Amino acid sequence: MTSTQAQFGELVQKLEGFARKQPAAYRMRVGLFAVLGYVYLFAILSGLILLILLLIWIVMASQRVHSGFIKLGIVLLVLAGAILRSLWVSFSPPTGILITKQQCPKLFNLMQDLATQLQALKFHHILLTRDFNAAVVQVPQLGILGWQQNYLIVGLPLMQALTVEQFRAVLAHELGHLSGNHSRFAGWIYRVRKTWMQLFERLHQGGAGGSWLFAPFFNWYSPFFNAYSFVLARMNEYEADQCAAELAGAKTAAEALIEVEVKARFLDERFWSNLYQMVKEQPDPPKVAYTSMLATLNQPLSIEDSRQWLEQALMRQTSNLDTHPCLSDRLKALNYPIEQVPCYTPALPGNQSAAHQLLGKELAQFAAQFDQEWQAEVSTPWRQRYAYVQESLKRLETLEHKTKTELLTLDEAWERVHLMTEIHEPSVAIQALKSFLQEFPTHAPAHYALGTLLLQQQDSSGVTHIEAAIAQNRGYALEGYQRVHDFFFNQGQTQTANQYQPQIDQAYEEMVKAQQERSIVGEEDQFKPHTFTEAEVAVIQQQLVDQVQVKEAYLVEKVVQYFPEQRFCVLGIVRKAGVVESENAAQDLVNQLIQVLHFPTDGYILILNHSSVGKLKKVIPHVERSLIFRR
């Protein structure tokens, strides 16, 4: 079953009503769907085992070993082995710093106290990560059969942003998903749902042999089970919040939700944004990013920013894009009056944070390790970005100087403005883009760049420019509509955001079809003369000179239905065959050309004098101006 977001939303809405009216019947159906997956898997295995046993019985009863029986037995054994391999899905464990009780006894004692009160499952590992998050992860040791290893993942930035009591509420929420106090059934469905989702993803990534037997079933089952269990998963979120309220107090649980909302936005839109701006002046990344973050989280936030982020969060409505309810719904469920939500979050003294209280003297060491990990991770891209910025500054200076003596071409004018968006502050880049569009009002990339910057500045006029870019180039549709959707969603205008979901679904379908259309070149395709400039052709010709196997090269463009404004070129090669060569010689040449050739558009390379191309060896050379190279 495939479903769009609209269809999924309709089904969820219908099931929410069913769950309210007949909760017992709804839970029974969800349970039956969960069991159905296991029934199908073991029915396939049981059928194969019975066939193998039947074959053995026939051989023993007839006392004859027919060659056909041997072949059938081999096929069944190979198939059974392939199925077992496909079912033996290995789930990678989460990563992070493994914390021991000797290092952080207070954290372990807190976790053990909560787990005991909630009758939660035992946790085998506690990992500290760089994320602003906390989560419970179960890694099945026997694939779909279970035997879970339970991981509690806590983010150091999150611990630094909360008090001990607020962090206690967050942990109680996470442990509540696996609690025995409120709903063992919901906890079981929660685990089964995650297992099927991971298995479904694994099958679609091209897992082990034999997965083809399960893919058709899971193509129907997994999305349907996901929709059917969605309501229960959301109910589980509310129950987990109640666990937090019971163990930490409803007021503390609500305040923790507010703190997480505001400080997550602060890190995304202020801390990391400002830090990455330093690449314009520093050739190396900062050495103490996480140490600086911990100090920054203890400082008071801007009242204006806090008020804006809280207002937007409270305006946001619960959607079917996430099982988590929106902030206002969660606060209402905790009986926390919305009108009492503070307009800003007060500063938290460093020694009062959960990180300081629960990690103790190990805190500085953990922060230093994260500093080193982050610096090592970003060093190469940081230096590349720094070098790019320096080259861009030089090029921009050249273009600025040229504007004083002569008019720039369209390409030069766009290059100048594009470099300004890369280097200068948003206000400068926005003004430059507006001036450029006054002169070139139909320039799609400029509209898209301006729209993106305006939306980042919380300016809704950016929507008009995004839509103008999409109208001229459908290639911007998927990312553009998603940007507009996210803008309105973050503004709390959920209904307006949802109006863009059909466009997102349509753009996604177009993207998939465009990728399929460009994934192969066949005899049924139509071709037209290429539109490359002489300079672009000259670059390809120069790159072909060193390829001694290339006798001739023909360049054309495939006529495509989806995103026709994005050219798709086809390079047909006539290869000089060797006296003695491997059967993969033609493919080896294609692979080599893929590495050395640089097309200004998406491209496809094929060998025209290979037996697999059929009529294309005559069609492509007859396209006007197709011959670009001959040795």
Solvent accessible surface area in square Angstrom, and as a share of the most:
residue,aa,sasa,rsa
1,M,73,0.33
2,T,129,0.75
3,S,44,0.29
4,T,47,0.27
5,Q,65,0.29
6,A,56,0.43
7,Q,97,0.43
8,F,23,0.10
9,G,13,0.12
10,E,118,0.53
11,L,33,0.16
12,V,1,0.00
13,Q,130,0.58
14,K,148,0.63
15,L,8,0.04
16,E,45,0.20
17,G,15,0.15
18,F,35,0.15
19,A,11,0.08
20,R,181,0.66
21,K,169,0.72
22,Q,95,0.42
23,P,71,0.45
24,A,79,0.61
25,A,35,0.27
26,Y,1,0.00
27,R,67,0.25
28,M,131,0.58
29,R,121,0.44
30,V,0,0.00
31,G,10,0.09
32,L,112,0.56
33,F,35,0.15
34,A,0,0.00
35,V,68,0.39
36,L,63,0.31
37,G,0,0.00
38,Y,53,0.20
39,V,82,0.47
40,Y,54,0.21
41,L,0,0.00
42,F,83,0.34
43,A,57,0.44
44,I,44,0.22
45,L,21,0.10
46,S,55,0.35
47,G,30,0.29
48,L,14,0.07
49,I,94,0.48
50,L,118,0.58
51,L,88,0.44
52,I,31,0.16
53,L,100,0.50
54,L,92,0.46
55,L,18,0.09
56,I,87,0.44
57,W,163,0.57
58,I,58,0.30
59,V,35,0.20
60,M,138,0.62
61,A,64,0.50
62,S,52,0.33
63,Q,164,0.73
64,R,170,0.62
65,V,104,0.60
66,H,102,0.46
67,S,67,0.43
68,G,32,0.31
69,F,64,0.27
70,I,89,0.45
71,K,138,0.59
72,L,87,0.43
73,G,13,0.13
74,I,96,0.49
75,V,89,0.51
76,L,14,0.07
77,L,110,0.55
78,V,93,0.54
79,L,43,0.21
80,A,13,0.10
81,G,23,0.22
82,A,11,0.08
83,I,0,0.00
84,L,100,0.50
85,R,141,0.51
86,S,7,0.05
87,L,17,0.09
88,W,142,0.50
89,V,5,0.03
90,S,82,0.53
91,F,25,0.10
92,S,101,0.65
93,P,74,0.47
94,P,31,0.20
95,T,117,0.68
96,G,42,0.40
97,I,19,0.10
98,L,97,0.48
99,I,4,0.02
100,T,55,0.32
101,K,108,0.46
102,Q,158,0.70
103,Q,59,0.26
104,C,1,0.01
105,P,64,0.40
106,K,122,0.52
107,L,0,0.00
108,F,38,0.16
109,N,82,0.42
110,L,19,0.09
111,M,12,0.05
112,Q,106,0.47
113,D,58,0.30
114,L,0,0.00
115,A,9,0.07
116,T,89,0.52
117,Q,81,0.36
118,L,0,0.00
119,Q,106,0.47
120,A,18,0.14
121,L,63,0.31
122,K,150,0.64
123,F,17,0.07
124,H,70,0.31
125,H,55,0.25
126,I,2,0.01
127,L,10,0.05
128,L,0,0.00
129,T,13,0.08
130,R,56,0.20
131,D,85,0.44
132,F,43,0.18
133,N,82,0.42
134,A,8,0.06
135,A,25,0.19
136,V,7,0.04
137,V,38,0.22
138,Q,25,0.11
139,V,9,0.05
140,P,9,0.06
141,Q,73,0.32
142,L,66,0.33
143,G,2,0.02
144,I,8,0.04
145,L,103,0.51
146,G,10,0.10
147,W,175,0.61
148,Q,44,0.20
149,Q,40,0.18
150,N,7,0.03
151,Y,25,0.09
152,L,0,0.00
153,I,23,0.12
154,V,0,0.00
155,G,0,0.00
156,L,0,0.00
157,P,1,0.01
158,L,4,0.02
159,M,0,0.00
160,Q,8,0.04
161,A,1,0.01
162,L,0,0.00
163,T,42,0.24
164,V,41,0.24
165,E,90,0.41
166,Q,21,0.09
167,F,0,0.00
168,R,40,0.15
169,A,2,0.02
170,V,24,0.14
171,L,0,0.00
172,A,0,0.00
173,H,15,0.07
174,E,25,0.11
175,L,0,0.00
176,G,7,0.07
177,H,6,0.02
178,L,4,0.02
179,S,4,0.03
180,G,17,0.16
181,N,64,0.33
182,H,71,0.32
183,S,18,0.11
184,R,148,0.54
185,F,63,0.26
186,A,2,0.02
187,G,2,0.02
188,W,83,0.29
189,I,3,0.01
190,Y,45,0.17
191,R,56,0.20
192,V,6,0.03
193,R,28,0.10
194,K,72,0.31
195,T,13,0.08
196,W,1,0.00
197,M,88,0.39
198,Q,62,0.28
199,L,1,0.00
200,F,52,0.22
201,E,97,0.44
202,R,74,0.27
203,L,17,0.08
204,H,113,0.50
205,Q,130,0.58
206,G,62,0.59
207,G,26,0.25
208,A,34,0.26
209,G,44,0.42
210,G,3,0.03
211,S,16,0.11
212,W,157,0.55
213,L,39,0.20
214,F,1,0.01
215,A,29,0.23
216,P,88,0.55
217,F,28,0.12
218,F,1,0.00
219,N,58,0.30
220,W,102,0.36
221,Y,0,0.00
222,S,6,0.04
223,P,34,0.22
224,F,44,0.18
225,F,3,0.01
226,N,40,0.20
227,A,2,0.01
228,Y,12,0.05
229,S,0,0.00
230,F,8,0.03
231,V,9,0.05
232,L,3,0.01
233,A,11,0.08
234,R,21,0.08
235,M,61,0.27
236,N,4,0.02
237,E,6,0.03
238,Y,63,0.24
239,E,43,0.19
240,A,0,0.00
241,D,4,0.02
242,Q,65,0.29
243,C,1,0.00
244,A,3,0.02
245,A,16,0.12
246,E,109,0.49
247,L,25,0.12
248,A,15,0.11
249,G,30,0.29
250,A,40,0.31
251,K,131,0.56
252,T,28,0.16
253,A,5,0.04
254,A,0,0.00
255,E,48,0.21
256,A,2,0.02
257,L,31,0.16
258,I,4,0.02
259,E,16,0.07
260,V,46,0.26
261,E,37,0.16
262,V,0,0.00
263,K,5,0.02
264,A,31,0.24
265,R,28,0.10
266,F,24,0.10
267,L,6,0.03
268,D,98,0.51
269,E,57,0.25
270,R,85,0.31
271,F,21,0.09
272,W,48,0.17
273,S,49,0.31
274,N,94,0.48
275,L,13,0.06
276,Y,96,0.36
277,Q,86,0.38
278,M,71,0.32
279,V,11,0.06
280,K,43,0.18
281,E,147,0.66
282,Q,62,0.28
283,P,68,0.43
284,D,64,0.33
285,P,4,0.03
286,P,20,0.13
287,K,151,0.64
288,V,78,0.45
289,A,1,0.00
290,Y,9,0.03
291,T,62,0.36
292,S,43,0.28
293,M,2,0.01
294,L,14,0.07
295,A,55,0.43
296,T,32,0.19
297,L,1,0.01
298,N,29,0.15
299,Q,102,0.45
300,P,103,0.65
301,L,18,0.09
302,S,56,0.36
303,I,88,0.45
304,E,128,0.58
305,D,19,0.10
306,S,0,0.00
307,R,97,0.36
308,Q,58,0.26
309,W,3,0.01
310,L,5,0.03
311,E,92,0.41
312,Q,9,0.04
313,A,0,0.00
314,L,38,0.19
315,M,105,0.47
316,R,34,0.12
317,Q,85,0.38
318,T,41,0.24
319,S,16,0.10
320,N,44,0.23
321,L,86,0.43
322,D,70,0.36
323,T,21,0.12
324,H,82,0.37
325,P,7,0.05
326,C,13,0.08
327,L,16,0.08
328,S,14,0.09
329,D,46,0.24
330,R,30,0.11
331,L,0,0.00
332,K,123,0.52
333,A,40,0.31
334,L,6,0.03
335,N,137,0.70
336,Y,22,0.08
337,P,50,0.31
338,I,50,0.26
339,E,148,0.67
340,Q,117,0.52
341,V,20,0.12
342,P,57,0.36
343,C,60,0.36
344,Y,93,0.35
345,T,4,0.02
346,P,89,0.56
347,A,49,0.38
348,L,18,0.09
349,P,77,0.48
350,G,29,0.27
351,N,79,0.41
352,Q,89,0.40
353,S,0,0.00
354,A,0,0.00
355,A,0,0.00
356,H,79,0.35
357,Q,65,0.29
358,L,13,0.06
359,L,4,0.02
360,G,37,0.36
361,K,185,0.78
362,E,24,0.11
363,L,24,0.12
364,A,76,0.59
365,Q,109,0.48
366,F,4,0.02
367,A,3,0.03
368,A,45,0.35
369,Q,69,0.31
370,F,3,0.01
371,D,6,0.03
372,Q,126,0.56
373,E,68,0.30
374,W,8,0.03
375,Q,43,0.19
376,A,80,0.62
377,E,106,0.48
378,V,17,0.10
379,S,16,0.10
380,T,83,0.48
381,P,71,0.44
382,W,9,0.03
383,R,128,0.47
384,Q,117,0.52
385,R,82,0.30
386,Y,54,0.20
387,A,55,0.42
388,Y,86,0.33
389,V,1,0.00
390,Q,52,0.23
391,E,106,0.47
392,S,4,0.03
393,L,69,0.34
394,K,128,0.54
395,R,93,0.34
396,L,9,0.05
397,E,123,0.55
398,T,74,0.43
399,L,1,0.01
400,E,54,0.24
401,H,121,0.54
402,K,55,0.23
403,T,57,0.33
404,K,164,0.69
405,T,103,0.60
406,E,96,0.43
407,L,169,0.84
408,L,33,0.16
409,T,82,0.48
410,L,82,0.41
411,D,113,0.58
412,E,32,0.15
413,A,15,0.12
414,W,50,0.18
415,E,59,0.26
416,R,63,0.23
417,V,3,0.02
418,H,72,0.32
419,L,13,0.06
420,M,18,0.08
421,T,32,0.19
422,E,49,0.22
423,I,13,0.06
424,H,68,0.30
425,E,106,0.47
426,P,47,0.30
427,S,80,0.52
428,V,68,0.39
429,A,0,0.00
430,I,22,0.11
431,Q,113,0.50
432,A,14,0.11
433,L,0,0.00
434,K,86,0.37
435,S,56,0.36
436,F,11,0.04
437,L,14,0.07
438,Q,154,0.68
439,E,124,0.56
440,F,49,0.21
441,P,84,0.53
442,T,104,0.60
443,H,30,0.14
444,A,10,0.08
445,P,50,0.31
446,A,0,0.00
447,H,21,0.09
448,Y,23,0.09
449,A,25,0.19
450,L,1,0.00
451,G,0,0.00
452,T,16,0.10
453,L,24,0.12
454,L,8,0.04
455,L,13,0.06
456,Q,103,0.46
457,Q,90,0.40
458,Q,69,0.31
459,D,56,0.29
460,S,66,0.42
461,S,53,0.34
462,G,0,0.00
463,V,15,0.09
464,T,92,0.54
465,H,40,0.18
466,I,0,0.00
467,E,69,0.31
468,A,27,0.21
469,A,0,0.00
470,I,5,0.02
471,A,89,0.69
472,Q,74,0.33
473,N,30,0.16
474,R,76,0.28
475,G,31,0.30
476,Y,47,0.18
477,A,0,0.00
478,L,47,0.24
479,E,95,0.43
480,G,0,0.00
481,Y,25,0.10
482,Q,69,0.30
483,R,86,0.31
484,V,0,0.00
485,H,3,0.01
486,D,58,0.30
487,F,17,0.07
488,F,23,0.09
489,F,48,0.20
490,N,62,0.32
491,Q,29,0.13
492,G,5,0.05
493,Q,73,0.33
494,T,2,0.01
495,Q,127,0.57
496,T,41,0.24
497,A,0,0.00
498,N,67,0.34
499,Q,121,0.54
500,Y,26,0.10
501,Q,26,0.12
502,P,76,0.48
503,Q,63,0.28
504,I,12,0.06
505,D,26,0.13
506,Q,97,0.43
507,A,0,0.00
508,Y,119,0.45
509,E,85,0.38
510,E,27,0.12
511,M,53,0.24
512,V,45,0.26
513,K,92,0.39
514,A,5,0.04
515,Q,107,0.47
516,Q,113,0.50
517,E,38,0.17
518,R,31,0.11
519,S,74,0.48
520,I,108,0.55
521,V,13,0.07
522,G,15,0.14
523,E,92,0.41
524,E,139,0.62
525,D,31,0.16
526,Q,128,0.57
527,F,29,0.12
528,K,89,0.38
529,P,43,0.27
530,H,11,0.05
531,T,79,0.46
532,F,15,0.06
533,T,78,0.45
534,E,158,0.71
535,A,71,0.55
536,E,48,0.22
537,V,17,0.10
538,A,50,0.39
539,V,76,0.44
540,I,1,0.00
541,Q,63,0.28
542,Q,123,0.54
543,Q,41,0.18
544,L,0,0.00
545,V,71,0.41
546,D,110,0.57
547,Q,16,0.07
548,V,112,0.65
549,Q,62,0.28
550,V,0,0.00
551,K,91,0.38
552,E,34,0.15
553,A,0,0.00
554,Y,17,0.07
555,L,0,0.00
556,V,0,0.00
557,E,3,0.01
558,K,11,0.05
559,V,70,0.40
560,V,15,0.09
561,Q,133,0.59
562,Y,52,0.20
563,F,23,0.10
564,P,82,0.52
565,E,76,0.34
566,Q,68,0.30
567,R,71,0.26
568,F,6,0.02
569,C,0,0.00
570,V,0,0.00
571,L,0,0.00
572,G,0,0.00
573,I,0,0.00
574,V,29,0.17
575,R,26,0.09
576,K,124,0.53
577,A,64,0.50
578,G,43,0.41
579,V,157,0.90
580,V,142,0.81
581,E,78,0.35
582,S,68,0.44
583,E,163,0.73
584,N,86,0.44
585,A,15,0.12
586,A,11,0.08
587,Q,95,0.42
588,D,77,0.40
589,L,2,0.01
590,V,16,0.09
591,N,70,0.36
592,Q,84,0.37
593,L,0,0.00
594,I,100,0.51
595,Q,137,0.61
596,V,53,0.30
597,L,11,0.05
598,H,123,0.55
599,F,45,0.19
600,P,67,0.42
601,T,29,0.17
602,D,88,0.46
603,G,35,0.33
604,Y,63,0.24
605,I,18,0.09
606,L,14,0.07
607,I,10,0.05
608,L,3,0.02
609,N,78,0.40
610,H,72,0.32
611,S,109,0.70
612,S,91,0.59
613,V,14,0.08
614,G,28,0.27
615,K,139,0.59
616,L,5,0.02
617,K,101,0.43
618,K,139,0.59
619,V,65,0.37
620,I,0,0.00
621,P,40,0.25
622,H,154,0.69
623,V,22,0.13
624,E,121,0.54
625,R,135,0.49
626,S,3,0.02
627,L,73,0.36
628,I,16,0.08
629,F,25,0.10
630,R,150,0.55
631,R,137,0.50
